[in-house]
Amino acid sequence: MLESTARPGLRLQRLEARITAQQKHLLQRAAELCGRSLTDFVVSSAQEAALKTLEQHTVVALGARDQRTFVEALLRPPAPNVRLRAAWRRYKKRAPA
């Protein structure tokens, strides 16, 4: 969810950027078409882009084959191997009762 740039009670931070006249004109035209101020348009557009970037870097997308393999591992995990059983025994010795 995007927050408005003008919410009462919020301490706002300043962000400055140097842009060309052409870039400013482009952004201004787009803001006007949306019926928004230049500041609101730029801030909301930057926030949307940031959220999309974060999502792309945190969401794992699996193909059909990988999805099946993942679900299969969850539903039928392999039996613990020797190293895992040894680690469990060490953990049980250290864990308070």
C-alpha positions in Angstrom: 0.0 0.0 0.0 1.3 3.4 -0.9 1.2 6.2 1.6 0.3 9.7 0.6 3.0 12.3 0.6 1.0 14.7 2.7 -0.2 12.8 5.8 -0.7 15.0 8.9 1.5 14.1 11.9 4.3 12.4 9.9 7.8 13.7 10.0 8.7 14.1 6.3 12.2 13.7 5.0 13.6 15.7 2.1 14.8 14.0 -1.1 16.5 16.0 -3.8 17.5 14.9 -7.3 19.1 16.7 -10.2 17.3 16.0 -13.4 17.4 17.5 -16.9 14.8 19.9 -18.2 13.5 17.1 -20.5 13.1 14.7 -17.6 11.3 17.4 -15.6 9.0 18.2 -18.5 8.2 14.5 -19.0 7.4 14.0 -15.3 5.3 17.1 -15.1 3.3 16.1 -18.1 2.7 12.6 -16.6 1.7 14.1 -13.2 -0.8 16.5 -14.9 -2.4 13.6 -16.8 -2.9 11.8 -13.5 -4.2 14.9 -11.8 -1.4 14.9 -9.3 1.3 17.3 -8.2 4.8 16.7 -9.5 6.0 15.8 -6.0 3.2 13.3 -5.4 3.7 11.7 -8.8 7.4 11.3 -8.4 7.3 10.0 -4.9 4.5 7.5 -5.5 6.2 6.3 -8.8 9.5 5.9 -7.0 7.8 4.0 -4.1 6.0 1.7 -6.5 9.3 1.0 -8.3 11.1 0.3 -5.0 8.4 -2.1 -3.9 8.5 -3.9 -7.2 12.3 -4.2 -7.0 12.2 -5.5 -3.4 9.5 -8.0 -4.4 11.6 -9.2 -7.4 14.5 -9.8 -5.1 12.7 -11.5 -2.3 10.1 -13.7 -4.0 11.3 -17.0 -5.2 9.7 -18.1 -8.5 9.8 -21.8 -9.3 9.0 -23.5 -12.6 6.5 -26.3 -12.6 9.2 -29.0 -12.2 10.9 -27.2 -9.3 7.5 -26.7 -7.7 6.8 -30.4 -7.8 10.2 -31.2 -6.4 9.8 -28.7 -3.5 6.3 -30.0 -2.6 7.5 -33.6 -2.8 10.3 -32.7 -0.4 7.8 -31.2 2.0 5.4 -34.0 1.8 7.9 -36.8 1.8 11.2 -35.6 3.3 14.2 -38.0 3.0 15.1 -40.0 6.1 17.8 -38.4 8.3 21.3 -39.3 7.3 24.2 -40.2 9.6 25.4 -36.6 10.0 21.9 -35.3 10.8 21.3 -38.0 13.4 24.7 -37.2 15.0 23.9 -33.5 15.1 20.6 -34.3 16.8 22.3 -36.3 19.5 24.8 -33.5 20.1 21.9 -31.0 20.3 20.0 -33.2 22.8 23.1 -33.5 25.1 23.4 -29.6 25.2 19.7 -28.7 25.4 18.3 -28.1 28.9 15.7 -30.6 30.0 
